[in-house]
Amino acid sequence: MDELTPPVDLLRDLDRRRLVHPLHHPKETATARMFVRGEGAMLHTADGRTSIDGLSCLWNVNVGHGRRELAQAAAAQMETLAYASAYAGFSNEPAIRLADAIVSHAYPDSAAVYFTTGGAESNESAFKTARYYWKRMGKPDKVKIISRRYGYHGVTMAAMSATSLPGYQKMFGPMVPNFHQVAPPYPYRWQGNGECGAEAADAVEAAILEHGADTIAAVIAEPVMGAGGVIVPPPTYFPRLREICDRHHVLLIADEVITGFGRTGRWFALGHWGVQPDIVSFAKGVTSGYLPLGGIILSTRIHRALEDAPMEERYMHAATYSGHPTCCAVGLANVGIIEREGLVERAAVVGRKLLAGLETLRALPSVGDVRGLGMLAAVELVSDQASRAPAPGLGAKVVAAAAERGLILRQRAGAEGPPVSGDSLCLAPPLMTPEPVIERIVQIVGESIAAAAG
C-alpha cells in the first residue's frame, strides 16, 4: 500500500484527538510522519518519501523490514493456536522451543527463560527475581538495586527508578525506594585521573560499601549503554564489576534489551569481555519488533532457587501473555533467520565499517567523540573539541537535517551532569543493511552535522 486511506490529513487529525504517543507532546504529533511500508533497511511514508532506518526503528528491527517469513510464522500459529496460557500446569510448543533456542545462544551458564512482553517488563521481572533469590537464600534484606547514570532500563515505575536519564522522571516522581545510581564507564567524559574501567567499577563497589552489601540485591548494567548515548565501556570494566559483585555476594543483571540477538556482533554482548551475568533481560531483537516479546534468562544458580523452592515459597511472578504462542513462534522464526543468514557475524564485520566511516567525521569541528560496537554507534557533538564543551540543541538540528536528507536517527540530548555531556547522535541500522546504505548513512550524518553547525 503506497497511500493511506482515509486521507493523511484526516488521520493526522484523528491522531491528535485520539492517540497518546510515547513521550507525548501535541506539538510533535501535529507533524507526525505516517509510515506505510518497510522494506529491508528502508521506511516509506504516506507522502511518498523513502528514508533509511538508521535506528532499526527503536533499536529492534534486527533482521530488517518486510520479512515475509515472520508474517507467515505468525499467521500459521494464529490459525492453529493463537494464544494459550503458559501458567504453571500449561505450556505450548513455540514457547518451549524458543526458550531452548535462546538458552543455546546465551551464556554457558544460562539455564532457563521467563517470557515477558517487552524490555521494561523484563527488567521489572529481573528486579523481582533478584529479590526472590535472596529471600530464598535466607537474606531478605538484600533488596536494593544499583544502576548507572545514563543507563536506560524502561519507564514503568521500578524500571524508571533504575533509569537515569534527564527528563524521564521529572513529572512522575517520587521514585520507587531502594534504587541508587553511580557513575558510568564513560571514557570520553570520565572526570578523574584514573582508568575509567577500573574506577567506574570501583564506584559501584563504593556504593555497595556505603549501603551495606547485606542490603544490595543486584547491579543492573547495559553492556553498551544504548539510549544514554551508545557508551561503550573500557575492556577492564565488566571483568572488574563481575569480581566486585562476586566478592560482595551481589547479583549482576545484564540489560541486553538493545544489545541482545546480534546487535554488537555477538548473540549477547558481555561475551566481548568474557563475563557471565546472573540474569539477562532481553526484548527488541528477539522478534525484530514484529510482535511484542521479551524475557529474562536465568543462570543455573538462579534457576535452581526456583526449582528447589517449597510450595509455600514458589515463584509467584506472572503475566497473562508470558509465553504467548504466536509471539514465541515469530521469535523462533526470527532466531532462525539470524542463524541462517549469519547476521551476528555480519554485524561484527559491517559494524566495523560503519564505525570506520563515522571516524572520518572527527575532522568536523562539531564532532567530539565517535564510538560503537557492532551495529551500534554514536557521534557526540561539541561546541569545542579541545574543551569538549557541549553544543546544546545541535543534536536536534542534525536529526532534522538528516531527516530531510532521507535518514532517520535519534539523539540523546546532552546533560548538565554529572558528567556534563554533549548531544549524541545514535545509530543502530538493521543487521542486514547493505554496505552501500551504510556508506550513505555516514555521508548523510556528515552533511547534516556540517549543515546544522553552519
PALUM-548073 format. One record per residue (C-alpha): residue number from 1; x, y, z. Coordinates in Angstrom, 2 decimals. Layout:
# residues N
+-----+---------+---------+---------+
| num |       u |       v |       w |
+-----+---------+---------+---------+
| NUM |       X |       Y |       Z |
...
+-----+---------+---------+---------+
***
This chain:
# residues 454
+-----+---------+---------+---------+
| num |       u |       v |       w |
+-----+---------+---------+---------+
|   1 |    0.00 |    0.00 |    0.00 |
|   2 |    1.51 |    3.32 |   -1.10 |
|   3 |   -1.11 |    5.61 |    0.35 |
|   4 |   -3.21 |    5.60 |    3.47 |
|   5 |   -6.99 |    5.54 |    3.31 |
|   6 |   -8.60 |    7.66 |    4.70 |
|   7 |   -6.51 |   10.70 |    3.64 |
|   8 |   -3.41 |   11.56 |    5.63 |
|   9 |   -4.81 |   14.88 |    6.87 |
|  10 |   -7.83 |   13.12 |    8.36 |
|  11 |   -5.60 |   10.55 |   10.01 |
|  12 |   -3.41 |   13.28 |   11.48 |
|  13 |   -6.50 |   14.96 |   12.90 |
|  14 |   -7.64 |   11.68 |   14.46 |
|  15 |   -4.09 |   11.14 |   15.72 |
|  16 |   -4.11 |   14.49 |   17.52 |
|  17 |   -7.53 |   13.89 |   19.07 |
|  18 |   -7.43 |   10.21 |   19.92 |
|  19 |   -3.90 |    8.80 |   20.25 |
|  20 |   -1.47 |    9.41 |   23.12 |
|  21 |    2.04 |    8.66 |   21.91 |
|  22 |    5.11 |    7.52 |   23.86 |
|  23 |    6.99 |   10.65 |   25.02 |
|  24 |    3.86 |   12.56 |   24.03 |
|  25 |    3.65 |   16.22 |   23.16 |
|  26 |    0.96 |   17.60 |   20.79 |
|  27 |    3.47 |   19.87 |   19.04 |
|  28 |    5.28 |   16.83 |   17.66 |
|  29 |    2.09 |   14.91 |   16.91 |
|  30 |    0.93 |   17.64 |   14.52 |
|  31 |    3.71 |   16.80 |   12.07 |
|  32 |    3.98 |   13.04 |   12.65 |
|  33 |    5.34 |   11.04 |    9.73 |
|  34 |    2.89 |    8.34 |    8.67 |
|  35 |    4.81 |    5.16 |    7.91 |
|  36 |    3.04 |    2.88 |    5.47 |
|  37 |    5.66 |    0.30 |    4.44 |
|  38 |    9.02 |   -1.09 |    5.43 |
|  39 |   11.45 |   -2.94 |    3.21 |
|  40 |   14.89 |   -4.10 |    4.30 |
|  41 |   16.63 |   -1.07 |    5.81 |
|  42 |   14.15 |    1.41 |    4.32 |
|  43 |   10.91 |    3.01 |    5.56 |
|  44 |    8.26 |    4.56 |    3.30 |
|  45 |    5.82 |    7.28 |    4.36 |
|  46 |    2.38 |    8.25 |    3.11 |
|  47 |    3.73 |   11.34 |    1.36 |
|  48 |    5.84 |    9.15 |   -0.92 |
|  49 |    9.20 |    9.67 |    0.79 |
|  50 |   11.70 |    6.91 |    1.47 |
|  51 |   14.16 |    7.04 |    4.37 |
|  52 |   16.99 |    4.88 |    5.65 |
|  53 |   16.03 |    3.39 |    9.02 |
|  54 |   19.20 |    4.35 |   10.86 |
|  55 |   17.95 |    3.16 |   14.25 |
|  56 |   16.13 |   -0.07 |   13.36 |
|  57 |   13.03 |    1.93 |   14.38 |
|  58 |   13.75 |    1.63 |   18.14 |
|  59 |   16.93 |   -0.48 |   18.13 |
|  60 |   14.79 |   -3.57 |   17.43 |
|  61 |   14.22 |   -4.44 |   13.74 |
|  62 |   17.38 |   -6.56 |   13.62 |
|  63 |   16.52 |   -8.65 |   10.55 |
|  64 |   15.07 |   -5.72 |    8.62 |
|  65 |   11.59 |   -4.76 |    7.50 |
|  66 |    9.17 |   -6.77 |    5.37 |
|  67 |   10.36 |  -10.29 |    6.23 |
|  68 |    7.59 |  -12.46 |    4.86 |
|  69 |    8.82 |  -15.47 |    6.86 |
|  70 |    7.87 |  -13.74 |   10.10 |
|  71 |    4.42 |  -12.80 |    8.87 |
|  72 |    3.89 |  -16.39 |    7.75 |
|  73 |    5.05 |  -17.74 |   11.12 |
|  74 |    2.52 |  -15.51 |   12.90 |
|  75 |   -0.31 |  -16.46 |   10.54 |
|  76 |    0.38 |  -20.19 |   10.76 |
|  77 |    0.47 |  -20.10 |   14.56 |
|  78 |   -2.69 |  -17.99 |   14.80 |
|  79 |   -4.52 |  -20.49 |   12.61 |
|  80 |   -3.66 |  -23.34 |   14.97 |
|  81 |   -3.25 |  -21.85 |   18.46 |
|  82 |   -3.17 |  -18.06 |   18.61 |
|  83 |   -3.00 |  -17.85 |   22.40 |
|  84 |   -2.97 |  -20.16 |   25.38 |
|  85 |   -1.96 |  -19.58 |   28.98 |
|  86 |    1.54 |  -20.66 |   29.99 |
|  87 |    0.80 |  -20.53 |   33.72 |
|  88 |    2.13 |  -23.46 |   35.73 |
|  89 |    0.33 |  -26.59 |   34.59 |
|  90 |    0.00 |  -25.36 |   30.97 |
|  91 |    2.50 |  -24.96 |   28.15 |
|  92 |    2.86 |  -24.71 |   24.39 |
|  93 |    5.44 |  -25.79 |   21.84 |
|  94 |    6.59 |  -22.39 |   20.48 |
|  95 |    7.42 |  -21.12 |   23.98 |
|  96 |    9.33 |  -24.30 |   24.82 |
|  97 |   11.31 |  -24.30 |   21.58 |
|  98 |   12.13 |  -20.59 |   21.72 |
|  99 |   13.32 |  -20.84 |   25.32 |
| 100 |   15.61 |  -23.70 |   24.31 |
| 101 |   16.94 |  -21.74 |   21.31 |
| 102 |   17.66 |  -18.66 |   23.43 |
| 103 |   19.48 |  -20.64 |   26.11 |
| 104 |   21.58 |  -22.36 |   23.42 |
| 105 |   22.78 |  -18.97 |   22.14 |
| 106 |   23.19 |  -17.29 |   25.54 |
| 107 |   25.98 |  -17.62 |   28.12 |
| 108 |   27.42 |  -21.05 |   29.02 |
| 109 |   25.84 |  -20.85 |   32.49 |
| 110 |   22.38 |  -19.94 |   31.17 |
| 111 |   19.65 |  -22.37 |   32.21 |
| 112 |   16.09 |  -21.17 |   31.58 |
| 113 |   13.87 |  -18.34 |   30.30 |
| 114 |   10.84 |  -16.50 |   31.67 |
| 115 |    8.96 |  -14.62 |   28.92 |
| 116 |    7.54 |  -11.09 |   29.13 |
| 117 |    6.08 |   -8.69 |   26.57 |
| 118 |    8.88 |   -6.09 |   26.45 |
| 119 |   12.02 |   -4.58 |   27.89 |
| 120 |   10.65 |   -2.66 |   30.87 |
| 121 |    8.65 |   -5.70 |   31.98 |
| 122 |   11.79 |   -7.79 |   31.58 |
| 123 |   13.70 |   -5.51 |   33.93 |
| 124 |   10.82 |   -5.45 |   36.41 |
| 125 |   10.97 |   -9.25 |   36.31 |
| 126 |   14.73 |   -9.20 |   36.82 |
| 127 |   14.41 |   -6.98 |   39.91 |
| 128 |   11.71 |   -9.20 |   41.39 |
| 129 |   13.70 |  -12.33 |   40.62 |
| 130 |   16.81 |  -10.92 |   42.31 |
| 131 |   14.80 |  -10.19 |   45.44 |
| 132 |   13.16 |  -13.61 |   45.25 |
| 133 |   16.56 |  -15.29 |   45.02 |
| 134 |   17.92 |  -13.60 |   48.12 |
| 135 |   14.78 |  -14.37 |   50.11 |
| 136 |   15.18 |  -18.00 |   49.11 |
| 137 |   18.80 |  -17.78 |   50.30 |
| 138 |   17.65 |  -16.50 |   53.70 |
| 139 |   18.78 |  -12.90 |   53.10 |
| 140 |   15.51 |  -10.93 |   52.88 |
| 141 |   17.17 |   -7.53 |   53.44 |
| 142 |   19.02 |   -7.70 |   50.09 |
| 143 |   16.52 |   -5.59 |   48.12 |
| 144 |   18.41 |   -2.57 |   46.73 |
| 145 |   19.34 |   -2.14 |   43.07 |
| 146 |   22.37 |   -0.19 |   41.82 |
| 147 |   22.30 |    1.23 |   38.28 |
| 148 |   24.49 |    3.73 |   36.42 |
| 149 |   23.90 |    7.31 |   35.33 |
| 150 |   22.91 |    7.49 |   31.65 |
| 151 |   21.50 |    3.97 |   31.92 |
| 152 |   18.09 |    3.29 |   30.39 |
| 153 |   16.02 |    0.37 |   31.67 |
| 154 |   12.46 |    1.36 |   30.75 |
| 155 |    9.89 |    3.72 |   32.23 |
| 156 |    7.50 |    1.61 |   34.27 |
| 157 |    7.83 |    2.60 |   37.93 |
| 158 |   10.70 |    0.38 |   39.09 |
| 159 |   12.41 |    0.42 |   35.70 |
| 160 |   12.12 |    4.22 |   35.62 |
| 161 |   13.70 |    4.35 |   39.07 |
| 162 |   16.70 |    2.43 |   37.70 |
| 163 |   16.79 |    4.60 |   34.57 |
| 164 |   18.99 |    7.65 |   34.96 |
| 165 |   18.39 |    9.96 |   32.01 |
| 166 |   17.18 |   13.56 |   32.27 |
| 167 |   13.51 |   14.05 |   31.63 |
| 168 |   12.06 |   10.60 |   32.23 |
| 169 |   11.47 |   11.06 |   35.96 |
| 170 |   10.61 |   14.75 |   36.30 |
| 171 |    6.81 |   14.51 |   36.03 |
| 172 |    6.36 |   11.03 |   37.51 |
| 173 |    8.07 |   11.12 |   40.90 |
| 174 |    8.64 |   10.15 |   43.58 |
| 175 |   10.80 |    7.24 |   42.55 |
| 176 |   10.49 |    3.74 |   43.94 |
| 177 |   12.74 |    3.45 |   47.03 |
| 178 |   15.92 |    1.38 |   47.10 |
| 179 |   17.26 |    2.31 |   43.66 |
| 180 |   20.65 |    4.03 |   43.56 |
| 181 |   22.79 |    5.37 |   40.70 |
| 182 |   26.56 |    5.54 |   40.35 |
| 183 |   28.99 |    6.97 |   37.77 |
| 184 |   29.04 |    5.26 |   34.36 |
| 185 |   32.05 |    3.87 |   32.46 |
| 186 |   32.06 |    6.79 |   30.03 |
| 187 |   35.63 |    7.19 |   28.73 |
| 188 |   35.05 |   10.44 |   26.83 |
| 189 |   33.54 |   12.16 |   29.86 |
| 190 |   35.29 |   10.42 |   32.77 |
| 191 |   36.10 |   13.00 |   35.39 |
| 192 |   39.26 |   11.97 |   37.21 |
| 193 |   42.80 |   10.88 |   36.67 |
| 194 |   42.32 |    7.14 |   36.84 |
| 195 |   41.50 |    4.49 |   34.27 |
| 196 |   37.79 |    4.71 |   33.50 |
| 197 |   37.03 |    0.99 |   33.54 |
| 198 |   38.56 |    0.26 |   36.91 |
| 199 |   37.41 |    3.43 |   38.62 |
| 200 |   33.86 |    3.25 |   37.30 |
| 201 |   33.61 |   -0.30 |   38.61 |
| 202 |   35.07 |    0.88 |   41.90 |
| 203 |   32.25 |    3.45 |   42.07 |
| 204 |   29.83 |    0.50 |   42.18 |
| 205 |   31.83 |   -1.07 |   44.99 |
| 206 |   31.82 |    2.22 |   46.90 |
| 207 |   28.01 |    2.27 |   46.69 |
| 208 |   27.83 |   -1.34 |   47.88 |
| 209 |   30.01 |   -0.47 |   50.87 |
| 210 |   28.06 |    2.72 |   51.59 |
| 211 |   24.70 |    0.96 |   51.72 |
| 212 |   25.99 |   -2.34 |   53.04 |
| 213 |   26.37 |   -5.46 |   50.93 |
| 214 |   23.71 |   -7.16 |   53.05 |
| 215 |   21.14 |   -4.70 |   51.56 |
| 216 |   22.12 |   -4.91 |   47.87 |
| 217 |   20.29 |   -7.41 |   45.68 |
| 218 |   21.81 |   -6.62 |   42.31 |
| 219 |   23.64 |   -4.29 |   39.96 |
| 220 |   21.92 |   -3.72 |   36.61 |
| 221 |   24.02 |   -2.66 |   33.64 |
| 222 |   23.66 |   -2.44 |   29.88 |
| 223 |   26.78 |   -3.95 |   28.27 |
| 224 |   26.72 |   -0.94 |   25.95 |
| 225 |   24.58 |    1.93 |   27.20 |
| 226 |   22.11 |    2.47 |   24.35 |
| 227 |   19.60 |    5.28 |   24.78 |
| 228 |   22.12 |    7.02 |   27.04 |
| 229 |   24.37 |    7.68 |   24.05 |
| 230 |   25.87 |    4.33 |   22.95 |
| 231 |   28.53 |    4.41 |   25.65 |
| 232 |   30.98 |    1.54 |   25.16 |
| 233 |   32.85 |    0.58 |   28.35 |
| 234 |   36.61 |    0.06 |   28.53 |
| 235 |   37.55 |   -3.65 |   28.40 |
| 236 |   38.53 |   -3.67 |   32.08 |
| 237 |   35.10 |   -2.58 |   33.33 |
| 238 |   32.89 |   -5.66 |   33.28 |
| 239 |   35.53 |   -8.19 |   34.44 |
| 240 |   36.19 |   -5.96 |   37.46 |
| 241 |   32.47 |   -5.40 |   38.05 |
| 242 |   31.86 |   -9.17 |   37.97 |
| 243 |   34.62 |   -9.69 |   40.53 |
| 244 |   33.18 |   -6.98 |   42.78 |
| 245 |   29.68 |   -8.47 |   42.60 |
| 246 |   31.03 |  -11.93 |   43.41 |
| 247 |   33.09 |  -10.71 |   46.33 |
| 248 |   30.16 |   -8.88 |   47.91 |
| 249 |   27.53 |  -11.52 |   47.02 |
| 250 |   25.57 |   -9.21 |   44.71 |
| 251 |   23.84 |  -10.38 |   41.53 |
| 252 |   24.75 |   -8.93 |   38.13 |
| 253 |   21.81 |   -8.22 |   35.82 |
| 254 |   22.77 |   -7.62 |   32.18 |
| 255 |   20.19 |   -5.42 |   30.47 |
| 256 |   20.57 |   -6.74 |   26.92 |
| 257 |   17.28 |   -5.36 |   25.62 |
| 258 |   19.23 |   -3.49 |   22.93 |
| 259 |   22.46 |   -5.47 |   22.77 |
| 260 |   20.93 |   -8.96 |   22.54 |
| 261 |   20.38 |  -11.06 |   19.41 |
| 262 |   23.41 |   -9.98 |   17.45 |
| 263 |   23.38 |   -6.21 |   17.70 |
| 264 |   27.01 |   -5.92 |   18.87 |
| 265 |   28.42 |   -8.77 |   16.79 |
| 266 |   27.74 |  -11.44 |   19.42 |
| 267 |   24.48 |  -13.10 |   20.35 |
| 268 |   24.78 |  -11.43 |   23.78 |
| 269 |   27.23 |   -8.68 |   24.47 |
| 270 |   29.02 |   -9.47 |   27.74 |
| 271 |   30.80 |  -12.21 |   25.82 |
| 272 |   33.03 |   -9.47 |   24.39 |
| 273 |   34.68 |   -9.30 |   27.81 |
| 274 |   34.39 |  -12.93 |   28.91 |
| 275 |   31.82 |  -12.15 |   31.61 |
| 276 |   28.68 |  -14.08 |   32.53 |
| 277 |   25.73 |  -12.41 |   34.28 |
| 278 |   23.32 |  -13.95 |   36.77 |
| 279 |   20.22 |  -12.65 |   34.96 |
| 280 |   19.83 |  -11.31 |   31.41 |
| 281 |   16.89 |   -9.13 |   30.42 |
| 282 |   16.04 |   -9.16 |   26.71 |
| 283 |   13.36 |   -7.95 |   24.27 |
| 284 |   13.52 |   -5.95 |   20.99 |
| 285 |   15.68 |   -8.15 |   18.73 |
| 286 |   14.12 |  -11.46 |   19.86 |
| 287 |   11.30 |  -10.89 |   17.33 |
| 288 |   12.95 |   -8.00 |   15.48 |
| 289 |    9.98 |   -5.96 |   16.69 |
| 290 |    7.45 |   -7.89 |   14.59 |
| 291 |    5.48 |   -8.79 |   17.73 |
| 292 |    5.96 |   -7.70 |   21.37 |
| 293 |    8.13 |  -10.17 |   23.30 |
| 294 |   10.81 |  -10.05 |   25.95 |
| 295 |   12.08 |  -12.06 |   28.86 |
| 296 |   14.80 |  -12.87 |   31.34 |
| 297 |   17.43 |  -15.59 |   31.09 |
| 298 |   18.33 |  -17.19 |   34.41 |
| 299 |   21.73 |  -18.62 |   35.28 |
| 300 |   21.96 |  -22.10 |   36.75 |
| 301 |   22.03 |  -20.96 |   40.38 |
| 302 |   19.09 |  -18.58 |   39.98 |
| 303 |   17.06 |  -21.24 |   38.18 |
| 304 |   17.91 |  -23.78 |   40.87 |
| 305 |   16.46 |  -21.45 |   43.52 |
| 306 |   13.12 |  -21.60 |   41.67 |
| 307 |   13.29 |  -25.35 |   41.06 |
| 308 |   14.16 |  -26.27 |   44.65 |
| 309 |   11.59 |  -23.98 |   46.31 |
| 310 |    8.94 |  -25.48 |   48.59 |
| 311 |    5.35 |  -24.79 |   47.54 |
| 312 |    4.94 |  -22.00 |   50.09 |
| 313 |    7.92 |  -20.16 |   48.52 |
| 314 |    7.02 |  -20.74 |   44.88 |
| 315 |    7.88 |  -18.12 |   42.23 |
| 316 |    4.63 |  -16.12 |   42.31 |
| 317 |    5.54 |  -13.90 |   39.37 |
| 318 |    3.23 |  -13.97 |   36.37 |
| 319 |    1.75 |  -12.21 |   33.35 |
| 320 |   -1.18 |  -13.11 |   31.12 |
| 321 |    0.92 |  -13.04 |   27.95 |
| 322 |    4.05 |  -14.78 |   29.23 |
| 323 |    4.94 |  -17.49 |   26.73 |
| 324 |    2.42 |  -16.19 |   24.16 |
| 325 |    2.38 |  -18.88 |   21.42 |
| 326 |    2.17 |  -16.52 |   18.43 |
| 327 |    4.84 |  -14.14 |   19.72 |
| 328 |    7.12 |  -17.07 |   20.52 |
| 329 |    6.53 |  -18.62 |   17.08 |
| 330 |    7.64 |  -15.35 |   15.48 |
| 331 |   10.62 |  -15.20 |   17.84 |
| 332 |   11.63 |  -18.73 |   16.84 |
| 333 |   11.38 |  -17.85 |   13.14 |
| 334 |   13.37 |  -14.67 |   13.76 |
| 335 |   16.17 |  -16.57 |   15.53 |
| 336 |   16.20 |  -18.92 |   12.54 |
| 337 |   16.76 |  -16.01 |   10.14 |
| 338 |   19.60 |  -14.66 |   12.29 |
| 339 |   21.23 |  -18.11 |   12.30 |
| 340 |   20.79 |  -18.91 |    8.60 |
| 341 |   21.90 |  -15.52 |    7.32 |
| 342 |   24.86 |  -15.20 |    9.70 |
| 343 |   23.61 |  -11.81 |   10.90 |
| 344 |   25.55 |  -11.92 |   14.18 |
| 345 |   28.82 |  -12.35 |   12.36 |
| 346 |   27.74 |   -9.81 |    9.73 |
| 347 |   27.01 |   -7.25 |   12.45 |
| 348 |   30.61 |   -7.53 |   13.64 |
| 349 |   32.09 |   -7.07 |   10.15 |
| 350 |   29.76 |   -4.39 |    8.80 |
| 351 |   29.70 |   -2.68 |   12.19 |
| 352 |   33.45 |   -2.12 |   11.94 |
| 353 |   32.92 |   -0.50 |    8.55 |
| 354 |   30.18 |    1.73 |    9.96 |
| 355 |   32.44 |    2.82 |   12.81 |
| 356 |   35.39 |    3.40 |   10.48 |
| 357 |   33.21 |    5.60 |    8.29 |
| 358 |   31.98 |    7.61 |   11.25 |
| 359 |   35.57 |    8.03 |   12.47 |
| 360 |   36.26 |   10.15 |    9.37 |
| 361 |   33.76 |   12.70 |   10.72 |
| 362 |   36.20 |   13.66 |   13.51 |
| 363 |   37.52 |   16.20 |   11.01 |
| 364 |   34.33 |   18.21 |   11.56 |
| 365 |   34.78 |   20.82 |   14.34 |
| 366 |   31.48 |   19.83 |   15.99 |
| 367 |   32.40 |   16.16 |   16.41 |
| 368 |   33.86 |   15.40 |   19.81 |
| 369 |   33.70 |   11.61 |   20.00 |
| 370 |   32.86 |    8.63 |   17.82 |
| 371 |   32.17 |    5.27 |   19.47 |
| 372 |   30.43 |    1.98 |   18.80 |
| 373 |   30.40 |   -1.81 |   18.88 |
| 374 |   28.89 |   -3.89 |   16.10 |
| 375 |   25.85 |   -2.27 |   14.52 |
| 376 |   25.54 |    0.19 |   17.37 |
| 377 |   27.29 |    3.56 |   17.17 |
| 378 |   27.18 |    7.19 |   18.25 |
| 379 |   28.68 |   10.56 |   17.38 |
| 380 |   28.90 |   13.01 |   20.28 |
| 381 |   28.65 |   16.68 |   19.36 |
| 382 |   30.51 |   19.55 |   21.00 |
| 383 |   30.97 |   23.27 |   20.57 |
| 384 |   34.73 |   22.95 |   21.08 |
| 385 |   36.82 |   19.84 |   20.57 |
| 386 |   39.62 |   20.89 |   22.90 |
| 387 |   37.44 |   21.60 |   25.93 |
| 388 |   34.75 |   19.06 |   24.98 |
| 389 |   32.14 |   21.69 |   25.80 |
| 390 |   28.59 |   20.68 |   24.79 |
| 391 |   26.68 |   22.32 |   21.95 |
| 392 |   23.13 |   22.47 |   23.36 |
| 393 |   20.42 |   21.94 |   20.78 |
| 394 |   22.78 |   20.96 |   17.97 |
| 395 |   21.71 |   17.32 |   18.05 |
| 396 |   18.06 |   18.13 |   17.32 |
| 397 |   19.12 |   20.27 |   14.36 |
| 398 |   21.27 |   17.44 |   12.99 |
| 399 |   18.44 |   14.93 |   13.36 |
| 400 |   16.13 |   17.28 |   11.43 |
| 401 |   18.74 |   17.87 |    8.74 |
| 402 |   19.30 |   14.13 |    8.39 |
| 403 |   15.56 |   13.53 |    8.05 |
| 404 |   15.44 |   15.99 |    5.17 |
| 405 |   18.24 |   14.03 |    3.50 |
| 406 |   16.49 |   10.67 |    3.98 |
| 407 |   17.97 |    9.26 |    7.20 |
| 408 |   16.14 |    8.52 |   10.43 |
| 409 |   18.33 |    8.63 |   13.51 |
| 410 |   17.92 |    9.62 |   17.14 |
| 411 |   19.74 |   11.86 |   19.55 |
| 412 |   20.43 |   11.64 |   23.25 |
| 413 |   20.28 |   15.24 |   24.43 |
| 414 |   23.26 |   16.42 |   26.42 |
| 415 |   23.05 |   16.85 |   30.17 |
| 416 |   24.41 |   19.24 |   32.74 |
| 417 |   25.78 |   16.26 |   34.56 |
| 418 |   27.43 |   14.70 |   36.30 |
| 419 |   29.17 |   14.25 |   33.99 |
| 420 |   28.42 |   17.17 |   31.66 |
| 421 |   27.85 |   15.78 |   28.18 |
| 422 |   27.05 |   16.85 |   24.65 |
| 423 |   24.24 |   15.73 |   22.37 |
| 424 |   24.89 |   12.26 |   20.93 |
| 425 |   23.61 |   11.03 |   17.56 |
| 426 |   22.63 |    7.36 |   17.95 |
| 427 |   22.77 |    4.82 |   15.12 |
| 428 |   21.67 |    1.18 |   15.02 |
| 429 |   20.76 |    0.12 |   11.46 |
| 430 |   19.21 |   -3.31 |   10.80 |
| 431 |   21.84 |   -6.03 |   10.88 |
| 432 |   21.20 |   -6.83 |    7.21 |
| 433 |   21.74 |   -3.25 |    5.98 |
| 434 |   23.66 |   -3.33 |    2.66 |
| 435 |   27.14 |   -1.80 |    2.72 |
| 436 |   26.27 |    0.93 |    0.17 |
| 437 |   23.49 |    2.03 |    2.53 |
| 438 |   25.99 |    2.09 |    5.42 |
| 439 |   28.19 |    4.38 |    3.32 |
| 440 |   25.21 |    6.61 |    2.59 |
| 441 |   24.39 |    6.79 |    6.32 |
| 442 |   27.88 |    8.09 |    7.06 |
| 443 |   27.64 |   10.60 |    4.21 |
| 444 |   24.28 |   11.95 |    5.41 |
| 445 |   25.43 |   12.21 |    9.03 |
| 446 |   28.45 |   14.23 |    7.93 |
| 447 |   26.43 |   16.51 |    5.65 |
| 448 |   23.82 |   17.04 |    8.36 |
| 449 |   26.35 |   17.94 |   11.04 |
| 450 |   28.02 |   20.43 |    8.71 |
| 451 |   24.68 |   21.96 |    7.72 |
| 452 |   23.35 |   22.21 |   11.27 |
| 453 |   26.58 |   23.59 |   12.73 |
| 454 |   26.95 |   26.06 |    9.87 |
+-----+---------+---------+---------+
***
